[in-house]
Amino acid sequence: MREAARLKGRFAIAYADAFAAQVAAEKGIPLITGDKELSLLEREGLIATLSQNMRDTIGKSLKPNLKVFFYLT
């Protein structure tokens, strides 16, 4: 929780966004989102952002054992 608060303060993002980024980081898996507000976290290498079309395409083709944390907005 502390890391989420730190991310929120550092990047001026919503707490839910910071929490999602924290969970992904703790699990060691990428956070894939189309939320443009999180582009600052992407530039820091903390997450990857995708367009809605790309999210839909990837979501349909994910293998069950692939560890990726999706935070869809």
Stockholm file with secondary structure:
# STOCKHOLM 1.0

chainA/1-73         MREAARLKGRFAIAYADAFAAQVAAEKGIPLITGDKELSLLEREGLIATLSQNMRDTIGKSLKPNLKVFFYLT
#=GR chainA/1-73 SS CHHHHHHHHHHTCCHHHHHHHHHHHHHTCCEEECCGGGHHHHHTTSCEECCHHHHHHHHHHCCTTCCCEECCC
#=GC SS_cons        CHHHHHHHHHHTCCHHHHHHHHHHHHHTCCEEECCGGGHHHHHTTSCEECCHHHHHHHHHHCCTTCCCEECCC
//
